[in-house]
Amino acid sequence: MGGASVAPRMSLRGRDVISIRDLSREEIEEILAAGRRMIPYAEGSKVSRPLADQIVAMAFFEPSTRTRLSFESAVQRLGGSCITIADMSATSMRKGESLSDTIHMLSGYADAIVIRHPNEGSARLAARVSAKPVLNAGDGAGQHPTQTLLDLATMQEAFGTLAGLRVVLLGDLRFGRTVHSLAYALALFGADLVLTSPPTLGLPEELKAPLEHLGAKVTTEPDIARAVADADVLYVTRIQKERFPDEAEYRKVAGSYRIDASVLAHAKPRLIVMHPLPRAGEIAAEVDATPHAAYFRQAFLAVPVRMALLDAVLGEPKRKG
């Protein structure tokens, strides 16, 4: 790799990243800065191979499109290779093998493990038993720290800063792991958080209290039009049928909201609409053609941001430009 190093200056080598709380504000800022420098490498216009001869195991026990493929792209853009579990039913766990035994095995095959699992706490368990670094790609309704990093990168790219943004978090705030991670990170940067959700899907109180302790201003606004009027960012999430223990409860809230041109008519010109995807009708296709739509750029930024994190965790400890 020619030119100046694009790796984060702060060493995260060998670290697990299970929760966004595992990273300080300064470490987050370093990863975001490195992610910006990684963009031409993610686009393929420059080449970087700090992960040459390294293998990353993709242990995806829950369906994924963007997270798995962007992680695999990130590894390969950095010169590494992947071994992948993409379907739990095709593994020995179907025969009764424990998650612990599966992770022990993977840590012998790879230099790091990226795990997604439907059960909250599974990534933390994996980190305890693995001899290699573990990166959490989503554990049930728990945490999704790398999604938070790319979400922050999207906001920072749009506004040049994360400080003082007014961010509306809309949708499933109870089970949405992306929101749980993102709200905490935004609080670190002094954002104003506006919570908008169906009554039964509000942000749990045990998650709200730490946000206020960090100094974030947290308000609840059930009316979408009023919430959006003064917002810089509208972060939309899907109501996740797979998280509901009772399908009847899901049916009560399915289709509770929809963002279309009429909702955005009185928004700030610079408002950006974000979504971790997939969407399931909560953002109309007509929004795609507006300057507000940021969710496809958000999806792309997953690659350089995850490249930056992988480089920090697995790359050479020190490189000179």
Order of alpha helices (4+ residues) and beta strands (2+ residues): alpha-beta-alpha-beta-alpha-beta-alpha-beta-alpha-beta-alpha-beta-alpha-beta-alpha-beta-alpha-alpha-beta-alpha
